[in-house]
Amino acid sequence: VFLLPFASASRLLLGAAWSPVALLVAFTGWLAIGQLLPGRTDHHGLQLGLTMVAVALLLLGLASRGWRRGIAFAGLPIGLSIWIGLETAPVIATWFAALGLVWCRRGGDLAQQAAAAAAIAWLVCLAALVGATPPAHWLVPACDALSVVPMTGLALIAAGFGLLHVLQRWALTPALRVGCAGLCGAVVALAFLLAYPGCIRGYGLSLEPLVEEHWL
């Protein structure tokens, strides 16, 4: 699950001649050895596999017009990865940020595809939240697990890219698109921080100083 999309992404980025070298790095590097060992019962390997599928779909969608809708359907592995755990949240944020930068350069329907990917991921998380969480916890914010917190983030991302798709009819140059993207990104980040400031402050948890300093 991890190596097949990794191989596709490597071939797109490096070319056929260098893709075996990238696979060799994946086979021997600490990431694959540590998280994907046979018999290792842990969720990180599955998360890495899902996020790598999302990366491969992004690169395929950018490289080929025929694969463009694959960018939107990358929301499926993104949503499943969030359901498993939020350790890959920085990778997912980077995924959307990279797509936003490419939109700033190219324009086109990339913002629409990004909004669709965030919306699909939101729907996957909604199904997981309703199906696997007691109703009493549906609206309880949890910063380190599937809850309304990451779902709010996905909804804001979808709304931000949807707005960019509308604004691009006036933002005809890369510089104007960069300005629009920066403004939308700042508004989305501010809205999230205002909605869930406790995720930055830790909700006032009383923990041992050693735990706060060296773990959190």
C-alpha positions in Angstrom: 0.0 0.0 0.0 2.8 2.4 0.8 5.4 1.4 -1.8 3.2 1.3 -4.9 2.0 5.0 -4.7 5.6 5.9 -3.5 6.9 4.4 -6.7 4.4 6.3 -8.8 5.2 9.6 -7.1 9.0 9.0 -7.4 8.7 8.3 -11.1 6.8 11.5 -11.7 9.2 13.6 -9.7 12.5 12.0 -10.6 11.9 10.1 -13.8 12.2 6.4 -14.6 15.9 6.3 -14.2 15.9 7.5 -10.6 12.7 6.0 -9.3 14.4 2.7 -8.3 16.8 4.7 -6.2 13.9 6.3 -4.4 12.4 2.8 -3.8 15.7 1.7 -2.4 15.6 4.6 0.0 12.1 3.7 1.0 13.0 0.0 1.6 16.1 0.8 3.7 15.2 4.1 5.3 14.1 4.4 9.0 10.6 5.4 8.0 9.7 2.2 6.2 11.7 -0.1 8.4 10.4 1.5 11.6 6.7 1.8 10.8 6.0 -0.9 8.2 7.7 -3.9 9.7 5.7 -7.2 9.3 3.9 -8.0 12.5 4.0 -4.5 13.8 0.5 -3.9 15.0 0.3 -0.1 14.9 -1.7 2.6 13.1 1.2 4.6 11.8 1.9 2.3 8.8 -1.6 2.6 7.6 -1.6 6.3 8.0 1.6 6.6 6.0 0.1 4.4 3.2 -3.0 6.5 3.0 -1.2 9.8 2.9 1.2 8.5 0.3 -1.9 7.5 -1.8 -3.1 11.1 -1.5 0.3 12.4 -2.5 0.5 10.2 -5.6 -3.0 11.2 -6.6 -2.0 14.9 -6.3 1.0 14.5 -8.5 -0.8 12.4 -11.1 -3.6 15.0 -11.2 -1.0 17.8 -11.7 0.9 15.9 -14.3 -2.0 14.6 -16.4 -5.3 16.3 -17.3 -6.9 12.9 -17.4 -6.1 12.3 -13.8 -7.2 15.8 -12.6 -10.2 14.4 -10.8 -7.9 12.2 -8.8 -7.0 15.3 -6.8 -10.6 15.6 -5.6 -10.8 11.8 -4.8 -7.6 12.2 -2.7 -10.0 13.4 -0.1 -11.0 9.8 0.6 -7.5 8.6 1.9 -7.1 12.0 3.6 -10.4 11.5 5.5 -9.5 7.9 6.4 -6.1 9.0 7.7 -7.7 11.6 9.9 -10.1 9.0 11.2 -7.2 6.8 12.3 -5.4 9.6 14.0 -4.2 13.2 13.7 -0.5 12.5 13.5 -0.6 13.1 9.8 -2.3 16.4 10.1 1.0 18.3 9.2 1.3 16.2 6.1 -2.3 16.8 5.1 -1.8 20.6 5.7 1.3 20.5 3.5 -0.7 18.6 0.8 -3.3 21.4 0.7 -0.7 24.2 0.9 1.3 22.6 -2.0 -1.8 22.4 -4.1 -2.6 26.1 -3.2 0.9 27.1 -4.4 0.4 25.3 -7.7 -3.0 27.1 -8.1 -1.2 30.4 -7.6 1.0 29.6 -10.5 -1.4 27.9 -12.9 -4.9 28.8 -11.9 -7.5 26.7 -13.7 -9.7 24.3 -11.8 -7.1 23.4 -9.2 -8.9 25.4 -6.4 -12.1 23.6 -7.3 -10.4 20.2 -7.0 -8.9 21.2 -3.7 -12.3 22.3 -2.3 -13.8 19.0 -3.5 -11.0 17.0 -1.8 -11.6 18.8 1.5 -15.3 18.3 1.1 -14.9 14.5 0.5 -12.5 14.2 3.4 -15.1 16.0 5.6 -17.8 13.6 4.5 -15.6 10.6 5.3 -14.9 12.0 8.7 -18.6 12.7 9.3 -19.5 9.1 8.4 -16.7 7.9 10.8 -17.8 10.2 13.6 -21.4 9.3 13.4 -20.7 5.6 13.0 -17.9 5.1 15.5 -18.6 7.7 18.2 -21.4 7.9 20.8 -23.9 10.7 20.0 -23.0 12.4 23.2 -19.5 13.0 21.9 -20.3 14.2 18.4 -19.9 17.9 19.4 -17.2 17.5 22.0 -14.0 19.1 20.7 -10.9 16.9 20.8 -7.7 18.3 19.4 -5.9 14.9 19.1 -8.6 12.7 17.7 -11.5 12.7 15.2 -14.0 15.3 16.4 -15.6 18.5 15.3 -12.1 20.1 15.5 -10.5 18.5 12.4 -13.9 18.5 10.7 -14.1 22.3 11.2 -10.6 22.6 9.7 -11.6 20.6 6.6 -14.8 22.7 6.2 -12.8 25.9 6.4 -10.3 24.6 3.9 -13.1 23.6 1.5 -14.7 27.1 1.9 -11.3 28.8 1.4 -10.5 27.0 -1.8 -14.1 27.5 -3.0 -13.7 31.2 -2.5 -10.4 31.1 -4.4 -12.1 29.4 -7.3 -14.6 32.2 -7.5 -12.0 35.0 -7.1 -9.8 33.7 -9.9 -12.0 35.2 -12.5 -10.5 38.5 -11.3 -7.1 37.2 -10.1 -5.7 36.7 -13.6 -2.0 36.9 -12.7 0.1 34.7 -10.3 0.8 37.7 -8.1 -2.9 38.4 -7.6 -3.6 34.8 -6.9 -0.8 34.7 -4.3 -2.4 37.7 -2.6 -5.9 36.0 -2.7 -4.5 32.8 -1.4 -2.6 34.5 1.4 -5.7 36.4 2.5 -7.9 33.4 2.4 -5.3 31.3 4.3 -5.0 33.9 7.0 -8.8 34.2 7.4 -9.1 30.4 7.6 -6.4 30.1 10.2 -7.8 32.9 12.3 -11.3 31.5 12.1 -10.0 28.1 13.3 -8.0 29.7 16.2 -11.0 31.7 17.3 -13.2 28.6 17.2 -10.9 26.3 19.1 -8.3 28.4 21.0 -8.0 25.5 23.5 -6.1 23.4 20.9 -3.3 25.9 21.2 -3.5 26.3 25.0 -4.1 22.7 25.8 -7.6 23.3 27.3 -6.0 24.1 30.6 -5.0 20.5 31.3 -3.1 19.8 34.5 -0.2 17.7 33.5 3.2 17.0 34.9 5.7 19.6 33.8 7.9 16.8 32.4 5.1 15.6 30.2 4.3 19.1 28.9 7.9 19.9 28.2 9.2 16.7 26.6 6.1 15.1 25.1 3.4 17.7 24.3 
